């Protein structure tokens, strides 16, 4: 009976996506990528509880003290620096994928075991870890929607026991198609099929809130603030609501959708939103505005579009 319900629920999600015209058939540059189905990406506390002992759980973005005061039972604490470092003068970019894989392997990452990621609740750190895990080649990554805030609010068990996971077994198998470089983004500026999606605030996009040497946005990019992905309680919007948010931006575009922000966190949240919508060629420009806004050779527009 439970399997039947799961199949029916998945069918409903797919049908809803088709109905609003945002479900993307497998194709494009990432067609061969094996990863979590769109309808299975976001999971609830109940989903995690039912699979206790059968999944690897990572707590990211919170301080170790906060983790020690209470966390999802069995969750391993992940230091932020594992997925955000300064590389070649650009802050908050992903370190060497092989190093990332090795660090997470030490915390129990296994290629054959599903992974659940969560943060305090905003979803930006967990989304970045979600993207990083997909980028280094893990095929079964899930995100606890609402993070620890939602876990606690449901009355689920909270542990204060520091998890000491056994070393896992994982080797990075980098998926280059999930990461866009500066040069690739430049090449997409005049593309009619690609979408350059800026997840920053409208003021940052317009250039009035400047957080680099120069303010503004990439010419031709579209601004959808990452906060539009979330509802009042901090959860991701329903698929129908997300579809409405992205419908105009995606209309008529059958190429890659490249997300960016200031430092790869809000962009990761929008990457997850696109994945939930079924976009098969979502990518992230990890350098984001921390790189673009500080390069003299980067073309910049200002104002709104």
C-alpha positions in Angstrom: 0.0 0.0 0.0 2.8 2.4 0.9 4.5 1.8 -2.5 1.3 2.5 -4.2 0.9 5.8 -2.4 4.5 6.8 -3.3 3.8 6.0 -7.0 0.6 8.0 -6.9 2.2 11.0 -5.2 5.1 11.0 -7.7 2.6 10.9 -10.5 0.7 13.9 -9.1 3.9 15.9 -8.9 4.8 15.1 -12.5 1.3 15.9 -13.7 1.3 19.2 -11.9 4.6 20.1 -13.5 3.3 19.2 -16.9 0.2 21.2 -16.4 2.0 24.4 -15.7 4.4 23.8 -18.6 7.7 23.7 -16.7 8.6 20.0 -16.7 11.8 19.4 -18.6 12.3 16.2 -20.5 15.7 14.6 -20.3 18.0 16.1 -22.8 20.7 18.6 -23.3 24.2 18.5 -21.8 23.3 16.7 -18.6 21.1 13.9 -20.0 23.4 11.1 -18.9 23.5 12.4 -15.3 21.9 9.9 -12.8 20.6 11.8 -9.7 17.6 12.2 -7.5 14.3 12.5 -9.2 12.7 16.0 -8.9 9.8 14.8 -6.9 12.1 13.1 -4.3 14.5 16.0 -3.7 12.7 17.7 -0.8 11.9 15.5 2.1 10.0 15.9 5.4 11.0 15.0 9.0 8.7 12.0 8.7 10.5 10.8 5.6 13.9 11.0 7.4 12.5 9.2 10.5 11.2 6.3 8.5 14.7 5.8 7.0 16.6 6.1 10.2 19.9 4.2 9.9 19.5 3.8 6.1 20.6 7.3 5.2 23.7 9.5 5.8 22.6 12.8 7.4 24.7 16.0 7.2 24.2 19.1 9.4 25.7 22.1 7.6 25.8 25.9 8.2 25.2 25.8 12.0 28.0 26.4 14.5 29.4 23.3 16.3 28.0 24.6 19.5 24.5 24.8 18.0 24.9 21.3 16.6 26.0 20.0 20.0 23.0 21.6 21.7 20.7 19.6 19.5 20.6 18.0 16.0 18.8 15.3 14.0 19.8 11.9 15.5 22.8 10.5 13.7 23.6 13.6 11.8 27.3 14.4 11.3 28.4 18.1 11.6 29.9 19.5 8.4 32.3 22.4 8.7 31.3 25.2 6.4 34.9 25.5 5.0 34.4 22.0 3.3 32.2 23.6 0.6 33.1 27.3 0.8 36.7 28.6 0.6 38.7 31.4 -1.0 40.2 30.1 -4.3 42.3 32.3 -6.6 41.1 35.4 -4.7 37.4 34.6 -5.1 35.6 34.0 -1.8 33.1 31.2 -1.1 33.8 28.9 -4.0 34.0 25.1 -3.9 37.4 23.7 -3.1 39.0 20.9 -5.2 36.2 18.4 -5.7 38.6 15.5 -4.8 39.2 17.2 -1.4 35.5 17.9 -0.9 34.8 14.2 -1.5 37.6 13.0 0.8 36.4 15.4 3.6 32.8 14.2 3.3 34.0 10.6 3.0 35.5 11.0 6.5 32.1 12.0 7.7 30.5 8.8 6.4 29.6 9.6 2.8 29.1 6.5 0.7 28.3 6.1 -2.9 25.6 3.5 -2.3 23.8 5.3 0.5 21.3 8.2 0.2 22.3 11.5 1.8 20.0 14.0 3.6 21.3 17.5 4.1 19.9 20.2 6.3 20.8 23.6 7.9 19.3 25.8 10.5 16.3 26.5 8.3 16.9 29.1 5.6 18.0 26.5 3.2 21.0 28.2 1.6 23.7 26.2 3.2 21.9 22.9 2.7 21.2 23.8 -0.9 24.9 24.6 -1.5 25.8 21.2 0.0 23.1 19.6 -2.1 24.6 21.1 -5.2 28.1 20.2 -4.2 27.2 16.6 -3.6 25.5 16.4 -7.0 28.5 18.1 -8.6 31.0 15.6 -7.1 28.8 12.8 -8.4 26.6 11.5 -5.7 23.4 10.0 -7.1 21.0 10.1 -4.1 20.9 13.5 -2.4 17.9 14.8 -0.5 17.2 18.1 1.3 15.3 18.3 4.5 12.8 21.1 3.7 12.8 23.7 6.4 15.9 22.3 8.0 16.4 21.9 11.8 13.7 24.6 12.5 11.1 22.4 10.9 12.5 19.2 12.5 12.2 20.8 15.9 8.8 22.3 15.3 7.3 18.9 14.5 8.4 17.5 17.9 10.8 15.0 16.3 13.5 13.6 18.4 16.5 15.8 19.0 19.9 14.4 19.9 22.8 15.9 21.8 25.1 13.0 21.1 28.1 13.9 18.9 28.0 11.7 15.9 31.2 9.8 15.2 30.5 8.2 11.8 32.6 5.5 10.4 34.6 6.5 7.3 32.6 6.0 4.2 33.6 5.1 0.7 33.3 7.7 -2.0 35.4 8.9 -5.0 34.5 12.1 -6.8 33.1 11.7 -10.2 32.8 15.3 -11.2 29.8 16.4 -13.3 31.2 19.4 -15.1 27.8 20.1 -16.6 26.5 21.4 -13.2 29.1 24.2 -12.9 29.4 27.2 -15.2 32.7 29.0 -15.5 33.2 32.8 -16.0 34.0 32.1 -19.7 31.0 29.9 -20.2 28.7 32.6 -18.7 30.2 35.2 -21.0 29.4 32.9 -23.9 25.8 32.6 -22.9 25.1 36.4 -22.6 23.7 36.7 -26.1 22.0 33.3 -26.1 18.3 33.0 -26.8 18.0 29.6 -25.3 20.1 29.9 -22.1 18.9 31.6 -18.9 21.3 33.5 -16.7 19.3 33.6 -13.4 20.4 36.2 -10.8 19.1 35.2 -7.4 20.2 38.3 -5.6 18.0 41.1 -4.3 16.6 43.7 -6.7 18.8 46.4 -5.3 22.0 44.3 -5.8 20.8 43.5 -9.3 20.1 47.1 -10.1 23.6 48.2 -8.8 22.4 50.3 -5.9 23.5 47.7 -3.3 27.1 47.2 -4.2 29.0 44.3 -2.7 32.0 44.1 -5.0 34.2 46.6 -6.9 31.3 47.2 -9.2 27.6 46.8 -8.8 25.0 45.8 -11.3 24.3 42.6 -13.2 25.3 40.4 -16.1 23.8 41.7 -19.3 20.8 39.8 -20.3 20.4 38.1 -17.0 17.0 37.8 -15.2 16.5 38.7 -11.6 14.4 36.4 -9.4 15.2 36.9 -5.8 15.9 33.6 -4.1 13.5 34.5 -1.3 10.7 34.0 -3.9 11.4 30.3 -3.6 10.1 30.2 0.0 6.8 30.4 1.7 5.9 32.0 4.9 7.3 29.1 7.1 10.6 29.0 5.2 9.7 25.9 3.2 10.1 25.7 -0.5 6.9 26.7 -2.4 4.8 24.0 -3.9 5.7 22.9 -7.4 2.7 24.9 -8.8 3.8 28.0 -6.9 7.4 27.6 -8.0 6.3 27.1 -11.6 4.5 30.4 -11.4 7.6 32.2 -10.1 9.8 30.9 -12.9 7.3 30.6 -15.8 8.1 33.9 -17.6 11.9 33.5 -17.1 11.9 30.0 -18.6 9.3 30.5 -21.3 10.8 29.8 -24.7 14.2 28.8 -23.3 15.3 25.2 -23.9 19.0 25.6 -22.9 20.9 25.7 -19.6 19.6 27.7 -16.7 22.6 29.2 -14.8 22.2 30.5 -11.3 24.3 33.1 -9.5 24.2 35.4 -6.5 26.9 37.1 -4.5 28.7 34.0 -3.2 27.0 30.8 -4.3 24.4 30.2 -1.6 21.3 32.0 -2.7 22.1 30.7 -6.2 22.3 27.2 -4.8 18.8 27.6 -3.4 17.5 28.6 -6.8 19.4 25.7 -8.3 17.4 23.4 -6.1 14.2 25.1 -7.0 15.0 24.5 -10.7 15.8 20.9 -10.0 12.5 20.4 -8.1 10.8 21.9 -11.2 12.4 19.2 -13.3 15.0 21.3 -15.2 17.5 18.9 -16.6 20.2 21.5 -17.3 20.4 23.6 -14.2 23.9 24.8 -13.4 25.5 27.2 -11.0 28.1 29.9 -11.6 30.0 29.4 -8.4 32.2 32.5 -8.7 29.0 34.6 -8.8 29.2 38.3 -8.2 32.2 37.9 -5.9 34.1 37.1 -9.1 32.1 38.9 -11.8 31.8 42.2 -9.9 35.6 42.3 -9.2 36.8 41.5 -12.8 37.6 44.5 -14.9 37.0 42.5 -18.1 33.4 41.5 -17.0 30.6 43.3 -18.9 28.1 44.8 -16.5 24.6 46.4 -16.9 22.8 48.4 -14.3 19.2 49.2 -13.5 16.3 46.8 -13.8 15.3 44.7 -16.8 
